[in-house]
Structures are given as structure tokens and as C-alpha cells.
Amino acid sequence: MPAFHVPGENLAIFGTTPRLYHRKGEDLVRATGKDCRTCHDPQYYPQHEFFGWEWQRKWTLHWWLFSLSMLIMLPGLYSAVLLWKRGRRPSLHHPLHWPSVLRAMIKEVILGQRVWRQSGMRWAVFQLISIAFLCLAVVFGLIVVQRFLLPLLGVHAERAGLFLEFCADYLGGCILLGILLAFYRRIAARGGYLWTEVEDIVVLLLLLGIVTTGFFLESCRLAVVDPQPRTWASFLGAAGAAALRGWDLPWTNIRFYAWIFHAALVFTFFAYLPYSKLFHILTSPVSIAATASEAHYKQRQ
């Protein structure tokens, strides 16, 4: 593969014209006034060439991994839909009664009342992993809008971006705490009623890898820029960056490989989701909605 030609103006990012879409933290990088090669040491990159890998090739790899994960995930989703259609009886015999569905969603899906009645520890794990995971998906969607779509309209919602960064770190921390509690519940505090299978540990390890590498990426990014008050919006990443600065290592180059590893873990999770126990995160709300709606009509009879 031929090496990329690196225009001279791209070697000092602080002297370039800002792109229409701003990557996370790009203005912080510009504020350092450093030459790109100060942090992106070409000797650590494949073919000793950083610009092509950071600018294009890693994103090409990203989309290949994403496409592969979708090729594995979509048949699993399709199989789940076929399985539901094979049911002998339909789940719904009446139109959805939306007030009943809304009450059930709040009580059972969001508050987890049924899980709370079973076990306080299980409820904590449910809230910290399942609910925080769904909220984090919403936050990431808003981050995409704030960073990529709004700038196309000439809108730069920087304060909203800082708030979303705080939410992402907070929810990521909740998931991390939930994973640790789940490990404790499954290994150290399990009772005779709790049977732990290999899949349970694999799923928890996969989630743990995704969350920890995500925080590590954020810490690597913030470790090479000047500490500023606004960097503490990502408070866990900023705390990690403060620790990383104690080691004189090429964190930007390390982040390049950690980014690829993190992406591989995320897309592995996507591919595995329809075949794992975590799939109930998506299916349970549908079942709860149908059950609550039908229960309303039975009470009227």
C-alpha cells in the first residue's frame, strides 16, 4: 500500500483550517501548538506512516469490522423474529392500551419493581448495567448529532457537548460498577439458587473490556493536552489522564492500537448480542408491554 502524501499544512494541526465536522477534543489539540509528529511518532505506526492510518485507513478498518458484525448480528435478529412468529397463540388479542403499557414500562422496565422483589443485589446490577446501557445509547446518539450534524447547520453547541461528555462518563462508570457487582454476585456471593454458566462470565468480561478500554482511550486523549477545567467534564477520563501523565510513554500512539482493540470489542458485542442472554434487554420491554396491555382487557371482563 503506497504511503500517503502528507501536505505540509497538515503537520501542524494548530495551523490548519478547522474541518466542518469537529472531532472530539480537536480544539484542545490545536491549543497545544504542537506539531502532529510530536505525539504521533511514525515509528510506532504500520509502515512508519501515521497520517494515512489516522486519517483514513483506521476508519476503513472500522467500517469493515462494523460490516462484519452486522453480517453476523442480522441473521440472529431474523432468527429471533421467526421464532416469535412460530408461537401458537398471538400475544395480543386487542389493540395496545397505551396507558397500561406506559405504567408497566415505568414500573417494570425503568424502576425494575419485579427485579427488586426478587433481590436487591440483582436490582442494583439491572439498573447499573441494563438501564445505564440504554441511557448511554441515547447519549451517544445525541453526541453524534451534536458533533457531526449540528455543525453542518452552523450550530456549535459546546456546552451541550460538555454535558453529554459528563453523562457518558457517569453512565460508563455506572456500567463498570454494575459489572463488578455482577462478578461479585456470580462468583463471591452466589447462593444455591444462582447458577453461573460460562456464557455469563464471557458476557461480563466482554462488557468489562469495552468499558475499560473506552475509559483508557479517553484518558490517553486527555493525557497529551494541557489540563483545562473543561476537560473535567469527562471526569473519569480526566482522572485517568492525570495518572497516565506520570509515565513518559507515547500515549497517542498507544491510543491508536487501543482504539482498534476497543472497536473490535464493541463490534464483537454487536455480533454476539442476538445470541446471548443480554438480548433480553431488547426483548423484555416488548413482552412486558404486551402482557400489561392484555391484562388491562382481562380486568375489564
Buried (B, 14 or more C-beta within 10 A) or exposed (E): EEEBEBEEEBBBBEEBEEEEEBEEBBEBBBEBEBEBEEBBEBEBBBEEBBBBBBEEBBEEBBEEBBEBBBEBBEEBBEEBEEEEEEEEEEEEEEEBBEEBBEEBBEBBBBBBEEBBEEBEBBBBBBBBBBBBBBBBEEBBEBBEBBBEEBBEEEEEBEEBBBBBBBBBBBBBBBBBBBBBBBBEBBEEEEEEEEEEEEEBBEBBEBBBBBBBBBBBBBBBBBBBBEEEEEBBBBBBBBBBBBEBBEEEEBBBBBBBEBBBEBBBBBBBBBBBBBBBEBBEBEEEBEEBBBBBBBEBBEEEE
